[in-house]
């Protein structure tokens, strides 16, 4: 985890405990990070460490990321706007559908009306 400049791992663990830092390895199978431009970084079989330093949680992800761009082709049968493409990711629509139970088209409209804010879209439908 930490290089420690040759420090004994047990000594490092004791020092971290004294400073109120707790570290746990998480058994993650995949980590996905969505960037502001819609690009996704997908880490398959990552090493994930959660560090809790006096209530402040930090996550460290180590592994090789696959980049998935926002321009990926949509699955067959996916809803699209009349202009040909929807700027709302299908995953976002699915989240709203699961939380509210409304049809996909209604969920997509609510997300668009809320300028992509999922929480606001869900609130408007509940």
QUIBEL-V806392 format. One record per residue. N is the residue number from 1. RES is the residue in one letter. SS is DSSP state (helix for helix, strand for strand, loop for the rest). D_LAST is the distance of its C-alpha to the last C-alpha in Angstrom with 2 decimals. Layout:
<<N/RES/SS/D_LAST> <N/RES/SS/D_LAST>>
This chain:
<<1/X/loop/44.42> <2/X/loop/46.43> <3/X/loop/49.86> <4/X/helix/51.27> <5/X/helix/54.55> <6/X/helix/56.19> <7/X/loop/54.89> <8/X/loop/54.90> <9/X/helix/51.37> <10/X/helix/51.82> <11/X/helix/52.83> <12/X/helix/49.81> <13/X/helix/47.53> <14/X/helix/49.28> <15/X/helix/48.93> <16/X/helix/45.19> <17/X/helix/44.78> <18/X/helix/46.81> <19/X/loop/44.57> <20/X/loop/41.44> <21/X/strand/40.28> <22/X/strand/38.89> <23/X/strand/38.57> <24/X/strand/37.11> <25/X/strand/37.34> <26/X/strand/34.09> <27/X/loop/34.47> <28/X/loop/32.35> <29/X/loop/32.81> <30/X/strand/31.04> <31/X/strand/29.67> <32/X/strand/27.88> <33/X/strand/27.76> <34/X/strand/26.07> <35/X/loop/27.94> <36/X/loop/26.82> <37/X/loop/28.51> <38/X/loop/26.58> <39/X/loop/29.62> <40/X/strand/29.07> <41/X/strand/31.64> <42/X/strand/31.66> <43/X/strand/33.92> <44/X/strand/35.06> <45/X/loop/36.59> <46/X/loop/36.36> <47/X/strand/37.83> <48/X/strand/35.12> <49/X/strand/36.14> <50/X/strand/33.93> <51/X/strand/35.77> <52/X/strand/34.76> <53/X/strand/36.94> <54/X/loop/36.38> <55/X/loop/32.59> <56/X/strand/32.23> <57/X/strand/31.21> <58/X/strand/32.68> <59/X/strand/32.55> <60/X/strand/35.47> <61/X/strand/35.26> <62/X/strand/38.60> <63/X/loop/39.15> <64/X/loop/39.49> <65/X/strand/36.52> <66/X/strand/35.98> <67/X/strand/34.63> <68/X/strand/32.15> <69/X/loop/31.79> <70/X/loop/28.84> <71/X/loop/31.13> <72/X/loop/31.17> <73/X/loop/31.17> <74/X/loop/27.97> <75/X/loop/28.16> <76/X/loop/29.29> <77/X/loop/26.64> <78/X/loop/24.09> <79/X/loop/22.22> <80/X/loop/23.93> <81/X/loop/23.87> <82/X/loop/26.59> <83/X/loop/28.55> <84/X/loop/28.97> <85/X/loop/26.89> <86/X/loop/23.33> <87/X/loop/23.00> <88/X/loop/19.71> <89/X/loop/20.78> <90/X/helix/19.92> <91/X/helix/19.14> <92/X/helix/16.30> <93/X/helix/14.90> <94/X/helix/15.40> <95/X/helix/13.56> <96/X/helix/10.30> <97/X/helix/11.13> <98/X/helix/11.95> <99/X/helix/8.93> <100/X/helix/6.41> <101/X/loop/9.38> <102/X/loop/9.52> <103/X/loop/13.12> <104/X/helix/14.73> <105/X/helix/15.61> <106/X/helix/12.18> <107/X/helix/11.15> <108/X/helix/14.51> <109/X/helix/14.13> <110/X/helix/11.01> <111/X/helix/13.10> <112/X/helix/16.10> <113/X/helix/14.68> <114/X/loop/13.81> <115/X/loop/17.37> <116/X/loop/16.63> <117/X/loop/14.57> <118/X/helix/12.29> <119/X/helix/10.61> <120/X/helix/10.01> <121/X/helix/8.84> <122/X/helix/6.19> <123/X/helix/5.29> <124/X/helix/5.74> <125/X/helix/3.82> <126/X/loop/0.00>>
